[in-house]
Amino acid sequence: MEKSSHMLKVGEFVLNTDSRKLYDKDKKEVALAPTLFSLLKFFIDHQNQTCSKDMIIDNVWKGKIVVEANVNQNIKKLRDVLGDSANDPRYIETVTGEGFRFVANSEEYKSSPVEKIRTNTLLVIASMTLLLVVVLLSNFFDDSDDNLAEIKDLFPLTTLKGIENYPDLSDDKKYLLFNHKRGESGSWDIYIKPIDKESYHVLLESSDNELFPVFSPSQDKLMYFAKNKSECGIFIRALDINNYTVGEPSLVKRCDSVAQRMKADWLDESNIFISINENNTAPSSIYQIDLATNEQILISKPNEKGFGDYTFQYSKSEEKLAYVRNIGWSSSEVWVYDLRERTHSKVITTPLLLHDVGWTHDGKLLFQSGYKQVSTLDISNNTETVVARFLSKVFIPFEINANTIGVMTGAYNVIDIGMFDMESGSTKSIVSSSFNDYSASLGANFIAFISNRSGEPQIWIKDSEDNFKQITFFKNTFELAEVYATKEDNLIAFNKSGHINIYDTNGNEIYNSENYSSYSYMNPIIDTARQRILAAVQQNGEWQIESRSLKDLSDRKVLFEGVSARPCLEDDCILFFKDSDPFIYSFSPKNNYSEQVAKVEYLRNIQQWDIVDEEHILFVEQGDSDNNFVKFNIKTGERLEIYKSSGNRFSLDYTEGKIKLYINIASSGNTDLKVFEY
């Protein structure tokens, strides 16, 4: 029931709903941010009701696009304000799998006559001084209601069988460049088609991979990235757009290694931008290159973990470069570089791995804001507007004209789960479907994995009788990764948008790092022998290994610098890797001392190494085509290549001296470019 009183007694606090102020039992004001006030008022209005996160978002954020992590972070902040605890709730109780319940009593506050006089006087003053603020806030929330976009129908733009990707529209809006790949074993070719005709023409077709095609501003040149086993680089060719032919290639920038990845776009006819990772382990940086003098100017150089600044789009009218920065565990930021002011500004942070970003005709950013959602962002006032929602996943939005936007739909690959048995030397399929099933980990009598068979990616298990069961039912935008199952307690740990979650096989939430910390996490491990969780946590820009007790989840210790750790099998020690460091280290809790053990390899992901026994680890060594799975003796340095795969992630089952690897097996999918009107 909606409370009509201006003053509410809420547990040990008093809330003035007119002034939006909170007072403790000593009548001292407690700082309460506007969002926290709205959240608290919502809970009071729904006292003792179980409220889902969708209900909270709809009522508190009024239709604005909010990720689930934001809800959890604000609930944690409100708990902190109220002196509440998730483990022993007096105000906000977590209802596992359903949401939250406000359990504190709330009633009209009856003050003494003196308090009433003082309060009424304050209310008069507050009503005068807060009038403008209230008006502005109401306008702000009214605007957000306009952001509720309808489901849009998609209409074909390309219909080739295979993968269509990386679209680029000519400046006159008449022609579309794009990449096409026929099948799993095919190479990337470059196609062109008139935007208004079902007519396809091959510009470049070879055994090489020719990627990221872009028109020059004059439309008489084609620039692209070519890569094969021996060389790679950015090339330019003359383009006859009327006859769909190209001239001989001219090399602009050569790769130092075939493991490098480059993308280019035009500033004007004489200058280009390129994105390049300087070596195999470095994140991508962006440069401006003068084609006449070959002079390079550094535009951006990230210093964080991830792929770096790997894709971008230039707006000639705005004289701004929008670029996507990957910051680890599939999270992205969008930055804008102003060429006139020579300034950088971060404008978007999202838990999605964005494939690209675009510009609209009126200077707004166009980007994927959800798995099935496209938005624009007015960077002049930071106003985000959802322009369309869809029934299927979409990627890489790009504007065709003022009323039409193109997107990519479909899937690059269909991923199944396979098992490699070292003893027999054979690989067999364990989980196979028309859906994507990946990142498997073996438990006691089950396999835990990620699958999109129910729509969005969720955690699933397959038991020993081949029964499938969905464990999580998350909603809204998120990313799942790094699955780790235990063989003793039927627990499953995983990373959800930079936070650690642990569930049991019945679907009960055991741990959610968002309830205990606002830090970013990755690489969770459950050490059942010592009843603890090991994970990497980012504090003050540095990754460190955190240990948290399973018996008392509030018992937390930061142990040492590192990004990935595993408990030793026999001794009370921890083996771990640091960020961008090829050495493996050992930590002794007894002596509180770390030491360098052996030089192994630069590792990029938690699922690229594991402990086999007291002397051996298994890790993935990046190759030019297939990756090598190497059994490595950390005491002698002896190495044995046991398996080759195009995949680079695995989970390890080592039982009775037998090695079994659970890996991802990819087969070709299908994508198309489609359009919608808005």
C-alpha positions, 0 to 999 in steps of 0.5 A, spaced: 500 500 500 502 506 498 504 510 504 501 517 504 505 520 510 511 525 509 515 522 514 515 514 515 519 510 520 523 505 517 526 500 522 531 505 526 531 510 521 526 516 519 525 518 512 522 524 509 519 523 503 518 530 501 525 532 502 528 525 500 532 526 506 533 520 511 535 521 519 538 516 523 535 514 530 539 520 533 536 525 528 542 526 524 541 526 516 544 520 513 547 521 506 542 518 501 543 519 493 537 520 489 537 513 486 537 510 493 532 514 495 527 511 489 530 504 491 528 505 498 521 508 497 520 502 492 521 497 497 517 501 503 511 501 498 512 493 497 514 491 504 514 484 505 513 482 497 518 479 493 520 484 488 524 481 482 530 485 478 525 487 473 520 490 477 525 494 481 528 496 474 521 498 471 519 502 478 526 505 480 529 507 473 523 508 469 524 504 463 532 506 462 537 501 460 540 498 466 544 492 467 543 487 472 549 489 475 547 496 476 541 493 480 545 489 485 550 495 486 545 500 488 542 494 493 549 493 496 549 501 497 543 501 500 544 496 505 551 499 507 547 506 508 542 502 512 547 498 516 544 492 513 548 485 511 546 480 506 548 474 511 543 477 516 538 482 513 534 486 517 532 491 512 533 487 505 533 480 504 535 476 498 530 471 495 534 466 491 532 466 484 527 470 485 529 477 487 529 481 494 524 482 499 524 488 504 523 485 511 523 492 516 517 495 519 515 502 516 509 506 519 507 513 519 512 517 524 509 521 529 513 526 532 513 531 538 510 538 537 517 541 537 519 536 532 513 538 528 514 545 528 521 544 526 520 539 521 514 544 518 519 550 517 524 546 514 519 543 509 517 550 507 524 552 506 525 545 502 519 546 498 522 553 495 529 551 494 527 544 491 522 546 486 527 547 480 530 540 482 524 536 483 521 539 476 528 537 473 528 530 476 520 529 473 522 532 466 528 527 466 524 521 468 519 523 463 524 523 458 526 516 459 519 513 458 520 515 451 526 510 450 521 504 450 522 502 443 517 497 440 520 490 437 522 491 429 521 487 423 528 486 420 528 485 412 534 482 408 539 486 405 544 480 403 541 473 402 548 469 401 549 462 404 555 463 409 557 469 413 556 476 411 560 481 416 563 488 416 559 492 412 561 499 409 556 503 406 559 508 400 558 516 401 553 516 396 549 511 400 548 507 393 553 501 394 555 496 400 561 493 401 562 487 406 566 480 407 563 474 406 565 467 408 562 461 404 563 455 410 567 453 415 574 452 411 573 458 406 576 464 407 574 471 407 572 474 401 570 482 399 563 483 396 560 489 393 552 490 391 548 496 390 544 497 396 537 497 392 538 491 388 539 483 389 546 483 385 552 481 388 559 482 385 566 479 388 571 484 388 577 480 392 577 472 392 583 468 394 585 463 399 587 469 403 583 472 408 581 479 406 577 483 411 574 490 414 573 493 407 572 500 406 571 505 401 575 511 400 571 518 401 571 519 393 569 511 392 575 510 387 579 506 392 578 500 396 582 499 403 582 492 407 586 488 411 589 481 408 592 476 412 595 469 410 600 464 413 606 468 411 604 475 411 599 480 413 598 488 412 593 493 410 592 494 402 589 499 398 587 498 391 584 502 385 576 501 385 572 501 379 565 502 382 561 502 376 564 495 373 566 492 380 573 491 378 579 493 382 587 494 381 593 491 383 594 492 391 599 497 394 602 495 401 600 501 406 602 498 413 605 491 414 604 486 420 610 484 424 607 478 425 601 474 422 598 473 429 597 481 429 590 484 427 589 490 423 583 495 421 583 501 417 579 507 416 579 513 412 580 520 415 581 523 408 584 521 401 591 522 404 590 520 411 588 514 414 587 511 421 589 504 423 588 499 429 594 495 431 596 490 436 604 491 436 605 484 439 602 478 440 600 480 447 599 487 447 592 491 446 591 494 440 592 502 439 590 507 434 595 511 429 593 516 424 598 515 418 599 520 412 599 516 406 604 520 402 610 521 407 608 514 411 608 519 418 605 516 424 601 519 429 599 515 435 592 517 437 590 512 443 594 507 447 590 503 452 594 500 458 589 495 461 588 488 460 584 486 454 584 487 446 585 494 447 582 499 441 580 494 436 575 497 432 573 504 430 569 509 426 570 516 423 565 521 422 567 526 417 561 531 419 563 531 426 571 530 425 570 525 431 573 518 431 569 513 435 573 507 438 571 501 442 576 499 447 575 491 450 577 492 457 577 484 459 572 479 460 568 481 454 566 488 457 567 494 452 568 501 453 566 506 447 571 512 447 570 519 442 577 522 440 575 529 438 580 531 432 579 539 433 580 539 440 585 533 440 581 530 447 579 523 448 572 522 452 569 515 455 562 515 453 559 508 454 561 502 458 557 496 457 558 488 459 558 486 452 563 485 447 561 490 442 563 488 434 563 495 432 560 502 433 557 507 428 555 514 427 548 517 425 547 522 420 546 527 425 552 526 429 549 521 434 553 514 436 549 508 434 551 502 438 549 495 440 546 496 447 543 489 448 543 482 445 537 484 441 537 492 442 540 498 438 541 505 441 543 512 439 547 516 444 547 524 443 554 525 446 553 532 447 548 531 453 549 524 454 542 522 452 541 515 450 535 513 446 533 505 444 531 506 437 529 498 436 528 492 440 528 485 436 526 478 437 533 475 435 540 477 436 543 483 432 550 486 431 554 491 428 549 497 427 550 501 421 546 507 418 543 507 411 539 513 411 536 517 416 530 512 417 534 506 415 539 502 419 542 496 418 544 490 422 548 483 422 544 477 425 545 470 426 551 466 428 558 466 426 559 459 429 555 453 432 559 451 438 559 444 441 562 441 447 567 435 445 572 431 449 579 429 448 582 422 451 589 423 451 590 415 452 586 413 446 588 420 442 581 420 440 576 426 440 568 425 441 562 430 442 559 430 449 554 436 448 552 437 441 545 441 438 543 447 433 545 451 439 551 454 442 554 449 448 561 451 450 565 452 456 564 446 459 567 443 466 566 436 469 563 436 476 562 429 480 556 426 476 555 432 471 558 437 466 556 444 467 556 449 461 554 455 458 548 454 452 543 459 449 538 453 448 533 457 452 535 464 448 540 468 452 546 464 455 545 461 461 548 455 465 546 448 464 548 441 466 548 435 463 548 429 468 550 422 467 544 419 465 544 425 459 538 429 462 539 436 461 537 442 466 537 449 466 541 452 472 540 460 471 535 464 469 538 471 468 535 476 464 537 483 461 544 484 458 550 480 461 556 476 459 557 469 462 564 465 462 569 461 466 565 456 468 568 451 474 565 445 477 567 441 483 567 434 484 565 434 491 560 439 493 556 439 486 558 447 486 558 451 479 562 457 479 562 462 473 563 469 471 557 474 470 559 480 467 565 481 471 562 478 478 563 471 481 557 467 482 556 460 485 550 456 484 549 449 486 546 444 481 539 445 484 539 452 482 540 455 488 545 461 489 550 460 494 555 466 492 554 473 488 560 477 489 556 483 487 553 482 494 560 483 498 564 488 493 563 493 487 570 490 485 571 487 478 572 479 478 575 474 473 577 467 473 574 463 479 576 457 482 573 453 488 578 450 492 573 445 496 579 441 500 580 448 503 573 451 503 575 457 499 574 461 493 580 463 489 579 469 484 582 475 481 580 482 483 581 488 480 583 494 485 586 500 484 587 498 477 591 492 479 589 485 478 590 481 485 588 474 487 583 474 493 581 468 497 574 468 500 572 463 505 566 458 503 564 458 511 564 465 512 563 469 505 565 475 509 572 473 510 576 475 505 583 476 504 587 479 498 593 474 497 598 477 492 598 480 485 596 475 480 590 474 474 589 466 475 591 461 481 590 454 482 591 451 489 596 445 489 594 438 489 598 436 495 602 441 499 598 448 502 601 452 496 598 456 490 600 456 483 599 463 479 600 467 473 601 475 473 598 479 468 602 479 461 608 475 465 610 468 462 612 466 468 608 461 473 609 463 480 608 459 487 605 462 493 606 459 500 601 461 505 605 458 511 611 463 509 607 468 506 612 468 500 611 468 493 617 465 488 618 464 481 617 457 479 618 456 471 618 460 464 612 458 461 608 462 456 604 468 456 597 466 457 590 470 455 585 466 459 584 462 465 581 456 461 588 456 458 592 452 463 591 447 469 595 443 474 596 436 472 600 433 478 605 436 482 610 436 477 606 438 471 601 443 468 597 443 462 597 450 458 595 452 451 601 455 446 598 460 441 600 457 434 599 460 427 593 456 425 592 450 430 594 451 438 598 447 441 596 443 448 602 442 452 604 438 458 609 442 461 614 440 467 615 446 472 621 443 475 625 441 469 622 445 463 620 439 459 615 439 454 610 435 451 605 437 445 599 432 446 594 435 442 592 441 437 586 444 436 583 451 433 580 452 440 584 455 445 580 454 452 579 447 456 577 444 462 581 438 465 579 432 468 585 428 470 583 422 474 587 415 475 593 418 471 588 419 465 588 426 462 581 428 458 580 435 456 573 438 455 574 443 449 569 447 444 568 444 437 566 450 432 562 449 426 560 454 421 554 458 422 550 463 418 549 471 418 546 476 414 545 483 413 538 486 414 535 493 415 529 496 419 526 503 419 525 507 425 
